[in-house]
C-alpha cells in the first residue's frame, strides 16, 4: 500500500482516501491487539498518503491527539515527526 501511494501518478479518489484514513488511523491508535510493526506500517501509509492529501492526514492526526489516551499518542506523534522530516514544511494549499 505504502509503495503504491508513493508512485507519481497515485492520487486515490476521496472515497478511497476517507476509508483508508479510517482503517489506518484505527491501527495507529489502537490500545490493544495491534503490534508495533502494524502501527509503524500504518504511520508510514499516512505519511505516503499525505503526499497528495496532506490536509486530510493532518486533520485526522490532530483529531487523534485530542481524543486518545497518552499510550496511543506515541504513534501519532511519531507520524507527525515523519511528516515533518519528509515534507519539511506545510505544503501550500494554492
HELIX and SHEET records of a PDB file:
HELIX    1   1 UNK A    2  UNK A    6  1                                   5    
HELIX    2   2 UNK A   14  UNK A   29  1                                  16    
HELIX    3   3 UNK A   36  UNK A   67  1                                  32    
HELIX    4   4 UNK A   70  UNK A   87  1                                  18    
END                                                                             
